[in-house]
């Protein structure tokens, strides 16, 4: 780990930054409003603020980690490049037809979402490979010049190329890319097999299209970010030789050049850093089975981690667009601190998915927002006091929050302001509980056997009632929870994926053939790490097989550990066990089929040695007690009346290892506020985690 490392995570409402000095183990954090016009500006502002608390400047920095929502927002808002698709003759409508999935099976009026590339910018050319990678029709290179002219007339900025079976033989795609790059200077051209070399043409094509759609956006953003980070005047003043790394959707790191060429891997990467950091800090307290709950300004991102390893899925959907790449399995729901509370046509109270975002923000931000949000409900109920400065700087307006809740909720529903605000929290918590059940109960896991790890600016404030509803006995509140996603950039490893489609019955495959293919994948993955200058001692390659029952449409990935020959023989049993866990049933007598092999190459970093708290007794020192505050707690059961309680308020930075806090209580820090409900018992761990025993 470098001596002075910084990292930032750009969210929809706030940009979180962290600075870590390896020599002193000191961590400083900053939270500044996101700058939507150019998010790089807010990134540099936050990093400067975190460094200033260390008494350092950008010239002292040795490493920069970065996580952002740039590509995710571009897809959601449809602000990517004007993109064209080149595919085989006869397959012009592949993006429109897709898998013919419908959100509602019996809705005959359903309107299919528009693809990123409309039909008029889909072009076809003669040429065909078969599934074995053999050419059955040569590529019509002569037609490419006319196609390029039509693309130029359509003013395209990016082109994706999708040819059938290019995973088996990419030569046609490669040649078409070379010709179009020569004919269309300045236009980005992406070949699908160079983005994801796997079967299933629709998903591979959709992923390639998104990559092309995002490349100009990412190149512009990273150009601006790099300039501001290195500019010694208005920027950070980072040295020219200092590395800048970007976190990907699977929780690994990419070089900035890798992010430029394959930006699709950064889609959905925003919350990935927090999941990785959660696993790391929970492991310091010897807790390895956790459910993460990242509550930010606009959403709650939920993930399940077993044995300290986040679950990785190879398929995801962003704003109706499917993508095929490794992604941390995160369930995102529209419930955050900025989620707007409203009354529907039936008179029921609803929360989200609409958000007040950074501008104008919740009413209590004093930026012109007038609609009630979850944050407004929290300040009305005393979770914050009227002098709380959000992120250490922003003073909140209690009167504006009360007015918003009274006008839009309390008066129309005939409730007091406190009752209406408590109702907002109940609905928000119910939404989050449903989201947690999706990643746990619906996938065969009992949430009661996991610890809840809340983070994000609002996570620790809402963890206790969510844990109660799910009967989860333990909550682990990590250090600097509001900045945890940024910490993830400092504890993540470098990561590469190498995949190969190979469809055959397990029983028909010769062991030597399998071992040769797996060793080739291992070699290719190791070479990618060597190209990134990762020392040999810090490289590892994890191999896997993608397996299904014959006749199934989808597969499960099974890691091949230890001796490869032994792992190959035990593969069927592991697959049956994994199938039973995931779907509730298995058929050990049914034949299984291999559909591909893969390798995950990991370049291991030196994780930062986080500060260890000094030991203290059970009694908190007087400097840790800020005072008392009256807080309204909703009733334990639906319909049960809430009431006000006097709660002690603690300063987290003055807590010591071994300190015990009994709820009701509030623990305040710059990046977040933790609320303990009555009779909850919290113990401060030497790692800086606060471990809460929930009063069930």
Buried (B, 14 or more C-beta within 10 A) or exposed (E): BBEBBBBBBBBBBBBBBBBBBBEEEEBBBBBBBBBEEBBBBBBBBBBBBBBEBBEBBBEBBBBBBBBBBBBBBBBEEEEBBBBBBBBBBEBBEBBEEBEEEEEEEEEEEEEEEEBBBEEEBBBBBBBBBEEEEEEEEEBBBEBBEEBBEEBEEEEBBBBBBBBBBBBBBBBBBBBBBBBBBEBBEEBBBBBBBBBBBBBBBBBBBBBBBBBBBBBBBBBBBBEBBBEBBBBEEEBBBBEEEBBBBBBBBBBBBBBBEBBBBBBBBBBBBBBBBBBBBBBBBBBBBEBBBBBBBBBBBBBBBBBBBBEBEBBBBBBBEBEBBBBBBBBBBBBBBBBBBBBBBBEEEEEEBBBBBBBBBBBBBBBBBBBEBEBBBBBBBBBBBBBBBEEBEBBBEBEBBBEBBBBBBBBBBBEEBEBEBBBBBBBBBBBBBBBBBBBBBEBBEEBEBEBEEBBBBBBBBBBBBBBBBBBBBBEBBBBBBBBBBBBBBBBBBBBBBBBBBBBBBBEEEBEEBEEEEBBEBBBBBBEBBBBBBBEBEBEEEBBBBBBBBBBBBEEBEEBBBBBBEEEBEEBBEEBBEBBBEBBBEEEEEBEEEBEBBBBBBBBBBBBBBEBBEBBEBEEBEEEBEEEBBBEEBEBBBBEBEEEEEBEEBEBBBBBBEBBBBBBEBEBBBBBBBBBBBBBBBBEBBBBBBBBBBBBBEBBE
